[in-house]
Amino acid sequence: MALLMYDDVRKEADPEKALLNFMESTYQAGALLAGWNVEEMKVPALQELH
């Protein structure tokens, strides 16, 4: 299980980036455990979405 505490995000210099990094890392961990073909479902890098 992955937990990200609201107060921890608020304390970050860049809360949006911290949240996006957390979500990406939890997605990657879950996909790996589920045996998904991550390369097949690849999306643009977070920096490209802004």
TIVEXFI-894364 format. One line per 4 residues: number of its first residue (from 1); for each residue x, y, z of N, C-alpha, C. Coordinates in steps of 0.2 Angstrom, whole numbers. Layout:
N
NUM> X/Y/Z/X/Y/Z/X/Y/Z ~ ...;
This chain:
50
1> 4/-6/0/0/0/0/4/6/0 ~ 2/11/-3/6/18/-4/2/23/-1 ~ 5/27/4/2/33/7/6/39/6 ~ 2/44/4/5/51/4/1/55/8;
5> 4/58/13/1/62/18/0/69/15 ~ -6/72/16/-7/79/13/-2/84/16 ~ -1/84/22/4/89/25/11/88/22 ~ 13/82/21/19/81/18/20/84/11;
9> 14/84/7/14/87/0/14/94/1 ~ 10/97/6/10/104/7/17/107/9 ~ 21/103/12/28/105/14/33/105/8 ~ 31/102/3/36/102/-3/37/108/-6;
13> 43/110/-9/44/116/-13/40/116/-19 ~ 38/111/-22/34/110/-28/29/105/-26 ~ 23/106/-23/18/101/-21/15/98/-27 ~ 14/101/-33/11/98/-38/16/93/-41;
17> 22/94/-42/27/90/-44/28/84/-39 ~ 28/85/-33/28/80/-28/22/75/-29 ~ 16/77/-30/10/73/-30/11/69/-37 ~ 13/72/-42/13/69/-49/18/63/-49;
21> 24/65/-45/29/60/-45/27/54/-41 ~ 23/55/-35/20/50/-31/15/46/-35 ~ 11/49/-39/6/45/-43/9/41/-48 ~ 15/44/-51/18/40/-56/22/34/-53;
25> 25/35/-48/28/29/-45/24/24/-42 ~ 18/26/-40/13/20/-37/10/17/-43 ~ 9/20/-49/7/17/-55/12/12/-57 ~ 18/14/-58/23/10/-60/24/3/-56;
29> 23/4/-49/24/-1/-45/18/-6/-45 ~ 12/-3/-46/6/-7/-47/6/-11/-54 ~ 8/-8/-59/9/-11/-65/14/-16/-65 ~ 19/-16/-62/24/-21/-62/22/-27/-58;
33> 18/-26/-53/15/-31/-49/10/-35/-52 ~ 6/-31/-56/1/-34/-60/3/-38/-67 ~ 9/-36/-68/12/-40/-75/10/-36/-81 ~ 8/-30/-80/6/-26/-86/12/-24/-91;
37> 10/-24/-97/15/-22/-102/16/-14/-102 ~ 20/-11/-98/20/-4/-96/22/0/-103 ~ 27/-3/-107/29/0/-113/23/1/-118 ~ 19/-4/-118/13/-3/-122/8/2/-120;
41> 8/4/-114/3/9/-111/7/15/-110 ~ 13/16/-112/16/22/-111/13/29/-113 ~ 13/34/-108/10/40/-109/16/45/-110 ~ 15/51/-112/20/56/-112/23/58/-105;
45> 29/60/-105/32/62/-99/28/68/-95 ~ 28/68/-89/25/73/-85/26/80/-87 ~ 33/81/-89/35/88/-91/31/90/-98 ~ 30/85/-102/27/86/-108/19/88/-108;
49> 16/86/-102/9/87/-101/7/95/-99 ~ 12/99/-97/11/106/-95/10/110/-101;
